[in-house]
């Protein structure tokens, strides 16, 4: 039993660090984050305490600082968190270490220091190429600020950059989305994420749609934008490896792939979620409560012990998000069951309907299946 515990402790996992602060909260955002200038010293101390008590001894293959906007934090506090990580966690030599950033929260000196700390991947929120659309989204930056920060990141040594883009925005034209894709791809970032806008309840956008200030983009134009994403990015040398993600060869996001492959990860910070030892759980999402738990009394919340059926279902509806799909041999290795034993009807009906394909050991979504992915996923719920 002791040996099994030691081996589990040494198995590489993903590590997510949540920074819930932003210069300004975007109008579409429903993430756990806060806009405006805030004192972040207490949060940094609490997060470092959580690293020491919850992550000590872990071996990690990827680290992801997300938010919020991590780069809104003072550089010295990011350094403090990284130094605490490096002192208590074994970060494998070839690990992917990402920090999310918004243009307007970066400069040449900060980027040099981030690179020196060990960050080797930068994820920048561009969203749109046109300043009018950026303003409509509540973004804090202009296109020129983005371009300046992008070139500064290259000069600082970042050779793995992701750009986040959004389509189906209020009053966005198909031509504007095409321009966003083409101009972004011309910069040759290593990775591009292209998501459609989802209007979440409680956001300023939700209120604007409810009041009739904005009208949802019509289905036909949203469809054109969706199809345009793959065709244009493919022309620029990107391959689609997940429903909304495109990469140059070998530059697929390793951290996000952990989620889609239903592998283990530990989330630290306010409200951060984890999947470890067959359990899903999170930390308090109330700031005062989270800070009060430091230095050592962090208590997991919403603990869910996954059943075998839960794990098998998640293996499929997460794994099928990736264009390579899932491997039948990996399913058997994890669960000791054959796919046809458990999901014969789901696979057979989806293949018959042209939504799934089987090729050797792989089961994957067809082009039609990618378009109707949610209809496929529900078939794998046990």
N, C-alpha and C positions, 0 to 999 in steps of 0.2 A: 504493500500500500504506500509506504514511504517513497519507494522508487518511482511508482506511478505518479505521485505528486510532484517529485523532482523533475521528471521528464516533461510533465505538463507545464511546469513553471518555466522550463527552458524552451518550449516550443515557440517559435516566432509568432508574434501577433502584430496587428496594426494599432497605432496609438493616435487618438484624436484629441487635440487640445482646443477647448472652446473659449474664444475671446468675444464676449457679448457686447462690445462697444463699437459705436459708429460715430463719425462726425455728424452725419444726418441720416435718419432712417428713410430709406426709399419708399415711395408711395405704394409699391406692390408687395413689400416685405412683411411676412408674418413670422419670421424667425425670432428666436429668443435673443433679442438684442435691444440696445438702448441708444438713442441718438443724443447729441449734445455733448459738451465738454464735461468730463467726469474725472474725479480723483480715482486712480486705478491702483494705487499702492497696496491697499488692503486686499484687493482681488489678486494681485500678483503674489502676495505672501501666502494667501490661502491656497492658490493653485500650486505653488511650490511645495506647500505642506502636503497637498493631496498627491503630488508626484512621489514624494518621499514615503508616504504611508500606503498608497494604493498601487503604485507601479514599480516599487523597488524590486530589483532582481529579475524583472521581465526582460526578455529578448524581443526586440521589435525589428520588423523589416520595412516599416514605413511609419513616418510621422507626418501628421497633417494639422497645421494651425489654421483653424477656420473660425467663422464668426457669423454675424458681426464683421468687423474689419480689424484683423490683428495688427495691421500696420498703423492704426491710429494710436496704438500704445507707444509710450516713450521707448526709444531704442534700448535704453539701459534695462528696462523691465523685461523686454523680450530676451535680452542677453541673460538676465537672471534666471528666467525660466529654462532657457536652453542649457545653461550651466548646471542647473539642478537636474535636468534630464540626463545629461551626459555623465553626471556623478552617480546616478542611481539606477540607470537603465542601460542595458547593453544594446546599442544601436549598431546593427550589422553594417559592415563596411560599404556594401553596395546599396544601402537603404535609400529610398526616395523620401526626401524631407521637404515638404511643401509648406508655403505660407501664402494665404490669400491676401490680396491687396486691392485697394481701390485707387485709381489714379487720383491725385490730389492729396494723398497721404504718404507720398514717397518723394525722395530726392536722391541725388547721386550718392551722397554720403551715407544715407540710411541703407541704400541698396548694397553698397560696398560692405557695410558692417553686417548686414543680413547674410551676405554670401560668405563672409569670413566666419560667421557663427556656425555654418554648416548647412544652411538652406541651399538646396540644389535644384529646387523647382519653385516657380512663381506662378500663381494663378491670379490673373488680373480680370476685374469686372469691367469690361468695356460696355457691353449690352447693345449699344447702337452707335452708328457712325455719325449721325446727324445731331448737331447741338440742340436743335429744337426738340427732338425726341428725348435726348438726355435730360433736358429741363423738365419735360412732361413726366418723366419717370421719377423725378426728385433726386437725380444724381448730382454729386457735388463737383463734377469735373466737366471740362469741355474735351472735344476731340484733340485739340492741340496739347492739352495737359496730358492726356493719355499717351500721345505720340512721344512727348518728351520723356515721360516715365519709362515707356517701352524701350527707347534707345538707351536711356541711362541704365536700364536693367541689363541690356546686352553688354554695355561697356563694363558693368560691374562683374561680368562673368556668368550671368544666367544663360545657360544654353538649353534650358527646358522650361518653356513658358506656355501656359494655357491662357486662352482668352474665353471668357464667358460672354455669349451673345444671346439676345432674346428676340423672338418674333411674335407676331399677332398682337402688337402693341396698339394702344388707342390711336386711331387715325394714321397708322403706319401704312404706307403703300407697298406694293410688291416691289416696285423699283427701289425704294429705300432699303428694303431687306436685301435685295440683290447687291446694292452698293455696299452695305455693311459686310456681307459675306466676301465679296471680291476684294475690297480694300483691306479687310482683316487678313485674308489669305495671302495677299501680296506681301505682307510683313513677314510671312513664313514662320509664325509661331509653331511650336512642335505639336500643339494640341489645341483643339477648338471644341467647346461645348455649346450646343445650339438648342435652346429650350424655348418652347412656346409659353407665353404668359398664362399663368393660372391666377385668376382673380380670387384671392382668399378673403373669407369673411373677416370683418374687423379692420381691414386695411383702408387707407384713404381711397384706393382704387375701387374697393367694394362700395364705399359710400358714393363715389362718383357714378358708378354704374347703376346703383339703386336709384339715384336721383335723376338719372337720364342725362347727366353731363357728358358721359362717354357711352358709345354704343359698342358692343362686342364686334370684332372683325367678322365679316361674313365667312361662312364655312368654305366657300370656293377659294377665296383669296388666302385663307389660312392654309388650305390644302396646297395651293401653289407654292407658298413659302416653305412648307414642310418638304415638298419634293425638290424644290430648288436647292435646299441645303446640301443634300447628298450629291446632286449632279455637279454643282459648282465646286464644292470642296474636293470631290474626286478629281476634277480637272486640275486642281492645284496639288495633287499628290497626297491627299489625306484619305485614309480608309475609315469606314464606319465600323467601329468595333462594339458599340453599344447603341441603344435606341437613339440617344441624343448626343453621342460623343464620337469625335473624329480625331485621328492622330496620324502623325508621320510614323513610319515603321519603327517599332521598338520604343515608342514614346507614349504608349497607352498608360493611363493613370493606374499605377500599381495599387495605390491606397483604395481608390474607389472600387477597383476590381475585387478587393478583399470582401467588400460588402456584397457584390453581385455573386461571388462564389461561395457565399454563406460561410466565410472563414471568420476566425475570432478577432475581435478588436476591443480595446479599452478606451472609453471616452472619459476625459477628465475636464472639470470645469462646470460652471453653472448649467444645470439641466442636461448635461451631456449623457448620451446613451451608450450602452456597451452590450456586447454579446460575448460572454465568457462561460466556459464550463457548462454549456447547454442552457444558460440562463440569459435572459434579456433584462436589463435594469437601467435605471438612470439615477442621477443625483438631483438634489433639490433644485427647483427652478426659481426659488425665492432668494434674492440676493442676501438679505440680512440673515436668513437661516443658513445659507451656504457659508457665509463668512464666519458665523458663530461656531460652525462645526470644526474649523481649524483649531489646533493643528492635527488632531488625530481621530476625531469622532465622526468622520464622514459615513453616513448611513445610506445604503442603496435604497431606492424607492421603486415602486411599481415592478417588483421582481416577478418575472414570469419564467417558470420552468417549462421549457419546450418539451412536448411529448415527441415520441418517434414520428408520429404522423405530421406534427408541426414541422419538424426538421426536414422530412422528405418533401413536403409541399414547398417549403422555402427554397430548398435546393433547386426546384424546377422554376418557380415563378421569379426567383432572383436570377438564376443562371441563364434563363432564356432571354433576359434583357440583352445579353451579349450576343453578337452575331455568330460567334463560334458555337454558341449553344452549350449544352451539357454533355458530359461523357457518361455512357452507360456503365463503363468499368469503374469510374469514380463513384457513381451512385452505389454500386455493389460494395466497393471498398469501404465506404462510410457506413452503410446500413445493413450489409449482409443480405440484401434482397435484390432480385432482378427487377429492372424497370417494368417489364411486362407483367410481373407478378402483382405490382402495386398500381400501375397507371396504364394498364392495357387499354381501357376504354378511352381515356383522355388522349393517349398518343394516337390510337387508331382513328378516332373521330377527327382529330386535328389534322392528321395526314390526309384523310379522305376529303376534308374541307379545304385543302390547299393551304393550311395555316402553318403546318410543321413539315419538316423533311427529315429523313433518316439517311445518314451516309456513314457506313462503317460503324464506328463507336459513337458517333455524334448524333444528337437530336437538336435541331435548331429551327428558328422561325424562318419561314419563307418571306419574300418581299411583302406578300399580302399579310402574312402573320405579323410582321413588324408594324404594319399599319393598324392592325386590329389586335395588338398584343394583349390588351386587358381582357378581351374575350377569350384568349387562349389561357391566360394565367388562372382565371377562375376555374377552369376545368381540372386544375391540379390541386384544388383545395380538398383535403380529406376531411 
